């Protein structure tokens, strides 16, 4: 990652590339950007992104498909957004997570 780049901006660039109906993880984004141990930084960026109108933060979940960021959406909004894209959720977890997972390291070559 270039020294003069804002890490949040780089994270947001990746998140905007996630196709509709797919999800990725904090760690997958961090890995793609070369941010060792940067999953928390990605989480912070997602938490800070709720005022950005074109930011699909709901498409970023933890490595097990859990909706760990749902509190920042208020109520069940994160789940509602995911379900609107055809992703089934039970008990705050994406059903068939691997089928919906988008890996930026593979998709953004």
N, C-alpha and C positions, 0 to 999 in steps of 0.2 A: 504494500500500500504506500503510495507516495507520501512523503512527509508533509507536504503542504495541503493535502486533501483533508477535508472534514470527514471523519469516519461516519458520522450520521448520514451525510449526503451520499456516500458510497453505499451504505446499507440501503438507503431509500431507492437508489438506482436499481439495485438487485430486486428489492421487493416489488417494484413497479413492473418487473419482467415476469412475475409469477403468473402463469396462465389461469384464466378463470376455471374454477372447478378443481384446482390443484392446490396443494399446500406445501410448505417447506418448514424447516426447523431453524431455530436461532443458531444452533451449531453448524448447520449446513451453510448458512450465509456467512458466518464467521470463517469457516474453513475456506470457502470460495475466495474470500477477501484476504486470506493469509493472516487472519487475526487469531493466533493460537490462544485458546482459552477465552475467546471473545464473545461467547454466547451471551454472557450477561450484558455486554455492550450493545449487542443487537436487541436484547430485551429492553434496555434503557431507551434505545432509539425508537422502538415500537411504542413504548409508553409515552414518549414525547411527540409522537406523530399524529395524535388524535385531532389536532387542529388543521392538519393538511388534508384538504378535501379529496385529493386523488390518491391517497395512500391506503392500499388494501392490507392494512395491518392485521386484519382478521385471518389472513392466509398464512400467518407465521405462528407456529405452535411449538411445543417442546418435542424432544426427540422420540417420545412415545405417542405422540398425537394428542396429548392433553391440552386443553384450552387454558393454559396457565396465565394468559394475559387477559382473561375475560373480565376481571374486575375493573379494568381500565375502560371497558366499553359500557359498563352500567347494565345491570339486569342480565338478560339473556341475549343481548344484542350481537355478540360475537357468534354465538350459536345460530341465531337467526340469519346472519349474513352468510355463514357457511352453508346452511341448509338451503338458502336461496340459490346457491351454486351447485346444488345436487349432492352435497356431502352430508351423510348421516352422522348424527352425534348421539351417543348414549352416555349418561353419567359424565359429561364433560370430556369425553374422549371420541375421537374420530373412528368410526367403524371402517374397517379395511383400510387403515392408514397407509399401508405400503402401496396400495393401488392408487392413492391420491397424491403420493409424495412426489415432489418436484425437486430435483437435485441441481442447483445452479452450476456445480462443477462439471456436470455432464451436458446440461442444456445450454449453457452460455459459453461455449468454446470460442 
